[in-house]
Amino acid sequence: MLQVIKTNSDFKLDYLYFRGEDSNKEIDPTILKEKNTWISVTDPDEEEILALQNMLEIPEEHIKAALDEEEKSRLEIDGDMLLLIIDVPLHSEGDKCSFTTLPLGIILLKDNIITISTERFPLVDEFVKGRIKEFFTYKKTRFILQLLFRNTSYYLFYLRQIGRVSDVVESTLKKNMENEELLLLLDLEKSLVYFKTSLKSNELVLDKIMRLQFVKKYQDDMELLDDVIIDTKQAIEMANIYSSILSGTRDAFSTIMSNNLNNVMKRLTSITVVLAIPTIISGIWGMNVSVPFAANNFGFGLVILLSIAISGFIAYWLNKNKML
């Protein structure tokens, strides 16, 4: 999907061009080369990739880097072109505990700004639908910083969501310890690992932008960049805190489950010992050998009483020592 968006004279967004997933519409080079536009590209097909390469002279490796799901956050300057790749958080709608990150490529040209991704991010949709205030396509540096700021806001939002889900899972585990809840904790821990890794990579990119003199940064832009850096550090701290809490919670409940299993095995072993006494005694009196009370008419009753007495004593001793 490829969209070309531009701010008009009334500072409203004009959608100059749209090419959907099933569209066979030819790509107009004059539209792509329109100045002060934002070209939003999502999961591009071969024709769209070739159009970006040939019409806007974007190197193929820049496009492939933005579409590589394993690509890490980085900033690269190639002549008059700037390539910025950031990790964007993504939440799977079908799974409340599934969070991941995917790269978003931002290419800054002299007259245009291009965003490329494999998935349709809610982050980008906010800008496409005009929900962001004071968003203008001709203010390219500010647009990039606004993207970074909203991206960090999504990290903070998803981290709070992870915190709420972990509280629910913990409450469920206190009532009923099942493997499913422990697996949910593992999924949340995995999500936090993705978040921490991506946030640290994004932080390095932000530090590089702070030192970079390639793009013009005005006073308002510097204040916004400072806010992005502060929120990113806060998100990293939150991710570390939640990760420590989840790890401690999972270890605690795993220990509790192991302890409960040990208690069950201890009780079963004690019960086995108590029940084994009558079996041993009756086995001895059942042999074809001379044993006490064998000729007595009350011998069988005495054997039963003896078995009960010994079993009762052993049960009392085990219970006194908290083994039963």
PyMOL commands that set and color helices and strands:
alter all, ss='L'
color gray80, all
select helices_A, chain A and resi 29-32+46-55+60-67+122-128+140-175+179-211+219-285+299-320
alter helices_A, ss='H'
color red, helices_A
select strands_A, chain A and resi 2-7+13-19+37-42+74-78+81-91+99-108+112-117
alter strands_A, ss='S'
color yellow, strands_A
deselect
rebuild
show_as cartoon
